[in-house]
Amino acid sequence: MAAPRTLPDLAAPGTVGAGPAAPSEPSGTRFPAPGRILGYAVLVVAAAGLLLPFFWMVSSSLKTANGVFSVPVTWFPDSPQWANYVEIWRISDMLVWLKNTVFLSVVVTVLQLFTGSFAAYGFAKARFPGRNLLFLLYIGTIAVPWQAYMIPQFIMMSEVGLTDTPWAVIALQAFSAFGVFLMRQYYMTIPDELCEAARVDGLSEYGIYFRIMLPLSVPALASLALLTFVTTWNDYLGPLIYLRDPDLWTIQLGLKSFVSEYNAEHALIMTGSVLSVVPIAVVFLLGQKYFVQGVATSGLKG
């Protein structure tokens, strides 16, 4: 008995009757879509617009006093005046201002990390009557401008004898409703079963917070630390109200007094501004990875 004949597979390459194979697209020849090119162009223009003032400030810090506002604008000075970065330390209390600002920023940041994360754990994982209502009322304080209650705060600090001390600023900024909101949004992404299993194993609420929640919330803590540090570093009105002793001035108050005293030394003013911005830039560059990750997982993304 003869074996049945089989027809060749027309779809199989290399067989008789097979159609022509579609030409493969060479790798590396795909071009980005016009929309993506336009998006990149917009981002480049926006980045240039943001960085241009900073570049002008750095360039002006290396010029002479008369060369800062020269026409036409000179973006690259012919002979950089590196001596400006030595002179600013000699004629001002820059070291004192930076020391005071670092102290306030670090202490306030550490306190906000603790108070914000601790309160956020209670609002996210603890069960008690009125939890959601209390959280909404607490978060609602973000909408109240500080100028509306800064006078009662000043009277309160005066009565307890904390005015003209850094502890007044620290006490008022040690708690942040925004920090509680940021940390709570991150804690809500952690499964409740993890906390329940820890409770079954006999771990207390404090143990769950310190041994489980904090190690898991490093990105959110880094985001909160960066935002708090930058806000405290750039704060002007708070230190202006409570710090009257020049030995307690922060970099913002010090630069304001320096501008008033040396209003014609534009190059030195730009030098002091550069020195006030560099620490913030360094902190942001070091924590950029955790900042992006924390914001992306804290319910703040668009």
Phi, psi and omega per residue, in radians:
M1 nan 2.235 -3.074
A2 -1.323 2.523 3.136
A3 -1.243 2.490 3.134
P4 -1.122 2.493 3.129
R5 -1.410 2.467 3.124
T6 -2.006 2.439 3.118
L7 -1.410 2.536 3.118
P8 -1.175 2.548 3.128
D9 -1.274 1.953 -3.097
L10 -1.213 -0.384 -3.098
A11 -1.508 -0.263 -3.071
A12 -1.401 2.302 3.126
P13 -1.200 2.518 3.076
G14 1.519 0.004 3.132
T15 -1.751 2.840 -3.123
V16 -1.188 2.300 3.116
G17 1.559 -0.062 -3.126
A18 -1.231 2.463 3.131
G19 -1.202 2.858 3.136
P20 -1.135 2.348 -3.119
A21 -1.225 2.460 3.134
A22 -1.180 2.328 -3.137
P23 -1.123 2.266 3.139
S24 -1.301 2.471 -3.107
E25 -1.360 2.174 -3.137
P26 -1.038 2.434 3.126
S27 -1.221 2.522 3.091
G28 1.504 0.065 -3.130
T29 -1.785 -0.007 3.123
R30 -1.311 2.347 3.122
F31 -1.838 2.531 3.116
P32 -1.132 2.655 -3.122
A33 -1.142 2.670 3.136
P34 -1.009 -0.611 3.126
G35 -1.118 -0.669 3.124
R36 -1.212 -0.672 3.092
I37 -1.082 -0.750 3.116
L38 -1.113 -0.687 3.107
G39 -1.102 -0.750 3.095
Y40 -1.101 -0.691 3.134
A41 -1.115 -0.723 3.107
V42 -1.117 -0.717 3.128
L43 -1.139 -0.680 3.123
V44 -1.130 -0.759 3.132
V45 -1.134 -0.734 3.130
A46 -1.130 -0.727 3.110
A47 -1.120 -0.700 3.104
A48 -1.129 -0.681 3.111
G49 -1.137 -0.588 3.113
L50 -1.333 -0.633 -3.076
L51 -1.491 -0.340 -3.087
L52 -1.071 -0.802 3.089
P53 -1.067 -0.663 3.117
F54 -1.151 -0.703 3.112
F55 -1.121 -0.694 3.109
W56 -1.132 -0.646 3.114
M57 -1.127 -0.785 3.114
V58 -1.120 -0.739 3.124
S59 -1.116 -0.704 -3.134
S60 -1.193 -0.483 3.126
S61 -1.209 -0.250 3.137
L62 -1.832 0.230 3.138
K63 -1.866 3.064 2.986
T64 -1.424 2.940 -3.101
A65 -1.071 -0.648 -3.122
N66 -1.419 -0.285 -3.081
G67 -1.565 -0.097 -3.090
V68 -1.181 -0.799 -3.088
F69 -1.862 0.573 3.117
S70 -1.227 2.634 3.124
V71 -2.107 2.221 -0.061
P72 -1.225 2.886 -3.088
V73 -1.162 2.321 3.093
T74 -1.798 1.894 -3.098
W75 -1.367 -0.528 3.137
F76 -2.134 1.899 -3.109
P77 -1.105 2.488 -3.136
D78 -1.130 -0.766 3.113
S79 -2.222 1.669 -3.104
P80 -0.998 2.324 -3.142
Q81 -1.642 1.360 3.132
W82 -1.162 -0.298 3.122
A83 -1.152 -0.311 3.103
N84 -1.067 -0.612 -3.117
Y85 -1.341 -0.172 3.002
V86 -1.663 -0.674 -3.104
E87 -1.166 -0.620 -3.095
I88 -1.104 -0.574 3.105
W89 -1.302 -0.475 -3.085
R90 -1.381 -0.697 -3.014
I91 -1.714 -0.005 -3.134
S92 -2.358 2.970 3.083
D93 -1.682 0.813 -3.073
M94 -1.027 -0.678 -3.138
L95 -1.115 -0.711 3.106
V96 -1.151 -0.754 -3.138
W97 -1.105 -0.773 3.134
L98 -1.143 -0.693 3.139
K99 -1.098 -0.787 3.135
N100 -1.133 -0.684 -3.133
T101 -1.189 -0.724 3.103
V102 -1.101 -0.727 3.140
F103 -1.077 -0.869 -3.141
L104 -1.090 -0.783 -3.077
S105 -1.130 -0.741 -3.111
V106 -1.200 -0.799 -3.111
V107 -1.128 -0.805 3.133
V108 -1.104 -0.694 3.131
T109 -1.115 -0.784 3.138
V110 -1.102 -0.757 -3.137
L111 -1.152 -0.714 3.120
Q112 -1.178 -0.585 3.073
L113 -1.099 -0.721 -3.128
F114 -1.266 -0.911 -3.085
T115 -1.161 -0.700 -3.136
G116 -1.166 -0.784 -3.130
S117 -1.234 -0.626 -3.121
F118 -1.194 -0.797 3.110
A119 -1.167 -0.649 3.133
A120 -1.122 -0.610 3.092
Y121 -1.100 -0.721 3.108
G122 -1.120 -0.722 -3.135
F123 -1.276 -0.446 -3.058
A124 -1.645 -0.664 -2.974
K125 -2.073 -0.328 3.127
A126 -1.502 2.676 3.134
R127 -2.045 2.046 3.076
F128 -2.671 2.689 -3.083
P129 -1.094 2.422 3.081
G130 1.305 0.343 -3.081
R131 -1.098 -0.868 -3.087
N132 -1.161 -0.668 3.127
L133 -1.160 -0.753 3.110
L134 -1.101 -0.667 3.117
F135 -1.134 -0.738 3.116
L136 -1.118 -0.693 3.112
L137 -1.156 -0.691 -3.133
Y138 -1.198 -0.754 3.131
I139 -1.190 -0.501 3.125
G140 -1.097 -0.336 3.109
T141 -1.189 -0.284 3.092
I142 -1.093 -0.562 -3.097
A143 -1.318 -0.207 -3.128
V144 -1.546 2.097 3.139
P145 -1.181 2.538 -3.100
W146 -1.103 -0.526 -3.137
Q147 -1.094 -0.341 -3.125
A148 -1.308 -0.421 -3.107
Y149 -2.285 0.317 -3.139
M150 -1.271 -0.499 3.114
I151 -1.200 -0.853 3.045
P152 -1.014 -0.630 3.091
Q153 -1.124 -0.727 3.130
F154 -1.120 -0.704 3.103
I155 -1.105 -0.725 3.130
M156 -1.119 -0.774 3.124
M157 -1.164 -0.567 3.094
S158 -1.184 -0.662 -3.124
E159 -1.211 -0.529 3.124
V160 -1.617 0.017 3.045
G161 1.321 0.540 -3.126
L162 -1.811 -0.024 3.112
T163 -1.197 2.668 -3.085
D164 1.066 0.516 3.020
T165 -2.381 2.626 3.107
P166 -1.170 -0.292 -3.101
W167 -1.224 -0.395 3.046
A168 -1.131 -0.806 3.111
V169 -1.145 -0.702 -3.130
I170 -1.137 -0.765 -3.113
A171 -1.121 -0.631 -3.096
L172 -1.379 -0.438 -3.090
Q173 -1.869 0.117 -3.123
A174 -1.297 -0.278 -3.134
F175 -2.120 2.434 -3.096
S176 -2.489 2.120 3.089
A177 -1.152 -0.606 3.098
F178 -1.130 -0.683 3.104
G179 -1.097 -0.692 3.088
V180 -1.120 -0.741 3.124
F181 -1.101 -0.783 -3.125
L182 -1.075 -0.814 -3.105
M183 -1.230 -0.639 3.120
R184 -1.110 -0.719 3.127
Q185 -1.076 -0.607 3.106
Y186 -1.277 -0.733 3.139
Y187 -1.108 -0.496 3.135
M188 -1.171 -0.358 3.105
T189 -1.424 -0.204 3.117
I190 -1.508 2.226 -3.072
P191 -1.033 2.425 3.092
D192 -1.157 -0.458 -3.134
E193 -1.061 -0.501 3.129
L194 -1.149 -0.737 3.104
C195 -1.230 -0.669 3.135
E196 -1.120 -0.697 3.103
A197 -1.129 -0.653 3.103
A198 -1.175 -0.645 3.095
R199 -1.163 -0.684 3.108
V200 -1.103 -0.603 3.119
D201 -1.355 -0.002 3.066
G202 1.643 0.182 -3.138
L203 -1.419 2.338 -3.132
S204 -1.307 2.986 3.126
E205 -1.108 -0.667 3.088
Y206 -1.137 -0.677 3.107
G207 -1.152 -0.686 3.098
I208 -1.099 -0.719 -3.116
Y209 -1.150 -0.839 -3.059
F210 -1.346 -0.648 -2.983
R211 -1.706 -0.299 -3.106
I212 -2.086 -0.968 -3.013
M213 -1.203 -0.814 -3.110
L214 -1.091 -0.820 3.104
P215 -1.072 -0.495 -3.125
L216 -1.459 -0.205 -3.029
S217 -1.936 0.512 -3.140
V218 -1.052 -0.767 3.122
P219 -1.062 -0.747 3.130
A220 -1.172 -0.686 3.089
L221 -1.106 -0.683 3.105
A222 -1.141 -0.693 3.101
S223 -1.105 -0.812 3.126
L224 -1.115 -0.696 3.127
A225 -1.098 -0.757 -3.130
L226 -1.136 -0.802 -3.134
L227 -1.124 -0.726 -3.128
T228 -1.190 -0.740 -3.126
F229 -1.086 -0.788 -3.137
V230 -1.135 -0.749 -3.130
T231 -1.112 -0.767 3.137
T232 -1.187 -0.683 3.139
W233 -1.092 -0.692 -3.084
N234 -1.558 -0.009 -3.097
D235 -1.157 2.272 3.121
Y236 -2.017 -0.753 -3.022
L237 -1.208 -0.704 -3.140
G238 -1.061 -0.986 3.074
P239 -1.051 -0.557 3.122
L240 -1.101 -0.626 -3.113
I241 -1.356 -0.707 -2.952
Y242 -1.798 -0.340 -3.064
L243 -1.928 1.768 -3.132
R244 -1.765 -0.396 3.121
D245 -1.300 2.191 3.131
P246 -1.016 -0.440 3.117
D247 -1.264 -0.181 -3.141
L248 -1.874 0.011 -3.072
W249 -1.133 2.554 3.036
T250 -1.575 3.139 -3.090
I251 -1.128 -0.569 -3.136
Q252 -1.213 -0.789 3.093
L253 -1.163 -0.685 -3.137
G254 -1.110 -0.754 3.124
L255 -1.150 -0.620 3.097
K256 -1.113 -0.762 3.095
S257 -1.172 -0.606 3.118
F258 -1.157 -0.698 3.114
V259 -1.129 -0.677 3.133
S260 -1.173 -0.592 -3.083
E261 -1.495 -0.639 -3.114
Y262 -2.096 0.993 -3.055
N263 -1.211 -0.236 3.111
A264 -1.667 -0.209 -3.126
E265 -1.573 1.289 -3.039
H266 -1.150 -0.629 -3.133
A267 -1.146 -0.727 3.115
L268 -1.189 -0.605 3.080
I269 -1.092 -0.737 3.093
M270 -1.164 -0.592 3.101
T271 -1.115 -0.785 3.090
G272 -1.113 -0.619 3.105
S273 -1.150 -0.692 3.100
V274 -1.089 -0.772 3.140
L275 -1.119 -0.497 3.120
S276 -1.367 -0.377 -3.091
V277 -1.637 -0.523 -3.052
V278 -0.996 -0.811 3.129
P279 -1.026 -0.682 3.122
I280 -1.128 -0.743 3.124
A281 -1.092 -0.710 3.135
V282 -1.136 -0.786 3.141
V283 -1.085 -0.727 -3.134
F284 -1.162 -0.726 -3.140
L285 -1.132 -0.650 3.140
L286 -1.235 -0.577 -3.080
G287 -1.857 0.248 -3.073
Q288 -1.103 -0.715 -3.117
K289 -1.063 -0.851 -3.128
Y290 -1.239 -0.547 3.134
F291 -1.115 -0.833 3.137
V292 -1.116 -0.739 -3.132
Q293 -1.163 -0.692 -3.140
G294 -1.179 -0.726 3.134
V295 -1.186 -0.662 -3.121
A296 -1.169 -0.402 -3.094
T297 -1.972 0.250 -3.107
S298 -1.985 0.212 3.101
G299 1.373 0.268 -3.137
L300 -1.807 -0.072 -3.124
K301 -1.294 2.740 -3.084
G302 -1.332 nan nan
